[in-house]
Amino acid sequence: MASRLEERQLQAGDGVAIAARFVTPANPKAAVLIAPAMGVPQRFYAPLAQWLARQGMAVATFDYRGMGASRPARLSGFPATIMDWAQLDASAVLEALERQAPGLPRYWIGHSLGGQIPPLVPGHERLERIVTVACGSGYWRENAPALKRRVWLFWFGAVPLLTPLLGYFPGKRLNMVGDLPRGVVEQWRRWCLDPEYAVGAEPGVRERFAAVRTPVVSLSFSDDDFMSARNTESLHGFYANAPCSLLRIRPQEAGLARIGHFGFFRAEHEQALWQRYLLPALQGSVPEAARASAITGA
């Protein structure tokens, strides 16, 4: 199925330019927004976007302000927070996708941070379904063991020392997450040091999660070095009034040696992961092959 690729600069509600890409088949039957993880550029999701378009879906990807193609020439002092990313950037892309594919069912696929923010995005109530991938709370004491051994230095050393000095976090040079605007990394730090993550650190966020009625499906992975099962359970537990299915997938169940935190989005996993797990999740059915791996279901 032939699709049209369009790169656009969208204007967020406060006038900041946001880089976005739209992949649109000839006669789309649904619309999907892919929200990126912290520090991950939208180009990482291009294979999935193209594949979804071949399934007949109009797809939008984007870079948060200060990231990827939305990064300014100088990041030091650039004003941005995670709340800006959700309330302004993601909202602008969702609105643009609705104009691109009007009247169609709309879905959200969020990787890691991209799966944490839907309740904070204006217009989320118009979504048909939310699918989170490798997503959970970032509370550091509940991180996967491999990450917990490194994260203390990150939150109590590198971030508070280097960020005020440089006006941004120089993660690329340190091989830690990537370069991040000061407001983003400092807000993220507050969240990750709180046992209830954003829900505990930010006023009103608990109520926003509780207000969601859209069905949520979580796809997480037993070999994810970043997100523990407890992280995933914690975050999705705040959806107090939304139908929520949590699937913990072992790589061996999908015939793979490894998935980890990023492997789900690799093009070679089209059949093993996208066809087997993602399409049923978007269509509203818990993938049969994963039922035995469900952490919880509601």
N, C-alpha and C positions, 0 to 999 in steps of 0.2 A: 504494500500500500504506500503510494508516494506521499511524502509529507513536505510541508514548507517550513524551512528554518528561518526565523527572524530574530535578529538581535536588536534590542531597543533600550533606550535610556528612559526610565520612568521617573516621574517626579513624586516623591513622597509628600505627605501632608505638610511638612515644614519646608519644602522646596529642595531638599537634598536629592541628587540624581542617583538612581539605583539601576545597575546594569542587570538586564533580564534577557532570557532567551525563550522563545516560543516555538514549539514544534507542533505543527497542526496538520493532521491528515485531511483528505478531501471532504469527507463527511463524518466528522467526529461524533461519537455517541456519548462521550463523557469528557470531563475536564479534570486534570490532575495538577496540583502544585507540589513540587518537590522542594522541601525546606532543608537547607544544608546543616551539617554539624559545625561546631565551633572550629574556626580556622580552616575549613575545607571549601575550596572554590567550586562554583557551580559546574565548571567543566568536568569535575569528577563524576557528575551524575549524567553526563551526556549519553553514555551507552543505554542506561535505563530509560531516559527520556525518549530516545529513538525507538527503543523496543516497545514502550507503551504506545507511542504513536502508531506503530505497525499493528497494534491491537485495536486501533480505532479511537485513541484518546488524544485530545489536545493537551499538551504538557507545557508547564512553565517552570523554569528554574531561575535562580537569581543569586546575586552576591549581596550580603548585608553591607550597609555603609561601613567603610573602612576596611573592607575585605575584597580580595580578588579584583575584578574589573570595576568595583565600586570604591576602590581605595584612592584617596587623594594623593597628590604628589608628596605631601608631607604628613605623616601620621602623628608625629608628636604634637600634642595639644588638640588633635582632632576630636570634637565632641561626639560621643556615641555611647549608648548603653544597650544592654540586652533588651530593655523595655522599648527603646527606640526601634531595635531590629524587629520586634514583634508588632508593636502598635502602629508603626509608620511604614517600615520597609515591607514586611510580609503582607500587611494590609493593602498596600499599593499594588503589589503583584497579584494578590487575590482578586482585587477589583479589576485589574487589567485582564486577567484570565477570564473573568465573567463577561467582559466586553468582547473578548476574542472568541468565546464559545458560549453565546447567550442561550439561556434556557436549558442547559444540559446539567445532569447530575455532577456535582463537584466533590472531589476527593483530595485529601491531604496525605502525603507521604512525608514523614519527618524523620531524618537521621539524627540520632543523638539529641543535641540541643534543638534541632528542628522539630523533634517530636515532643519536646518539653513545653513549647511556647503556644500551641494552638489556643488554649483558653485565654491568652493575653491578646489575641489578634481580633480586632473588630471585624465582624462578618463571619466568624467561625460558626455561628449558629446556622448558616446557610449550607454548611458542608453536609454531604450525604454520609461520609465515613472518614474517620481518622485512622491511619495506619502508622504506627511508630516502629522504627527499626533501630536495634541496638541502643535503646533509649531507657533512661531511668534517672533517678536522683543522682546528683553529683556529690552527695555528702561523703566526705573523705574517709570517715571511719568505717563506712560500709562499702568502700570501693573494693574491687577485686584485689586479691592479695598481691599480685604482681604490680599493680598500680599503687597500692597503699604504701609499698616500700619506697616509692619515689616521690609521692605527692606531698609528703611533709616538707621536703626541701623546696618544692614548687610554691606552696601556699605560705610558708613561714620564712622562706629565704628569698628566692628569686623574685617573686611578684612584689612583695612590699619593699624590697631594696632597690630594684632596678626601675620599676614603673615610675615612681616620683622623680627619679634622677633623669630619665630620658623623656618623660611625657607620654610614653606608650610602653607596652611590654614587648621586648625584642625576642620573641620566642623562636623566630626562624634561625637566628644565630645560635641559639641554645638547643635547637632540636626539641623544643617544647611547644606543642600546639601550633605555633606560628605567631606572627606579629599581630598584636591585638590593641585596639584603642584603649586608652587608660580607663575610661569609664566602664567599658565592657569587662575588662579583667578584674577591676576592683569590685564591680557588682557581682560577678561570677564568684569571686573569692568569698564574699559575704554569704552567698547562697551555699557554697560548698562547705562552709564551716558551720552551717546550721543543720541540726538533725532532720529538719523538715524541708531543707533545701529552700527553693524560692517561696514556698508556701509559708515557711516560718520566718523568712528574712524580709519579705515585702508585704506591707499592709494591703489587704484586699485580694491577694492572690488565692487564698483558700476559697473565698466566695466565688471567684471566677472559675476555679476547677469544679466546684460544686454546682455551678450553674450550667455546665455542659450537659447536654442531653444526646449529643451525637454519639453513635456507637464507635467504640475504640477497639482496635486490634493491635496488640503488641507482638512483634517478632523479635525475640532476643536469642542469644546464642551462648551455649554452655562454655565455649572457649573464648569468650569476649574478655580481653585483658583489662578493659576499662570499666565495664558495667557488670556488677555482680547481680545474681538473682535477687538479692535483697534490695539493691538500688532500683531494679525494675519494679518489684512489688511495691516499694515505698511510693514512688512517683505515681503509679497508676492507681494506687489506693486512694488518692485524693479526688479521683473521679467518682464522687459519692453518688451521683444520680445518672450516670451514663452506663449503658451496657458495655462491659469491658472484658475482653478475652486476652489472656496472657499466654503466649506460647514460647516455651524455652526449647530451642531446637539444638540437637546434638549434630555436629557435622556428619557423623557416621550415618545418621538417619537420611541424610540427603546424598549419601555416597561421596562425601568430600572428606579430605584430610583436615581441612581447616576453613573456618569462616572468620572468626575474630570480630573486631569492631568495624572493619571496613570492607571485608570480603564480600558481603551481600551484594555490593554494587558493581562487582567485576563482571564484564560481559560474558565470560565463559560460564557463568552460573545461571544463564538464562533459563535452562531447563530445570536444573537442580533446585533453584530457589525462586526465581521470578514466576515461572509457570506453576510450580508446585505449591508455593506458599502465598506469593503476593497477589496473584489474580484472584484466588478464592477469598483472600482477606478483603480485597476491594469489592468483591461481589457479595460480601456479607456472610460467607460460610466459613467456619473454622476448618482449615485444611484437614482432611481426614487423616492424613499421614502424621499429623502433629498432635492429634488429640491426646495421645498418651503422654505428650511432653508438656501439656498445659500446666502452668504453675497454679493458676486459679482461673475461674470463669464466672461471669455473672450475667 
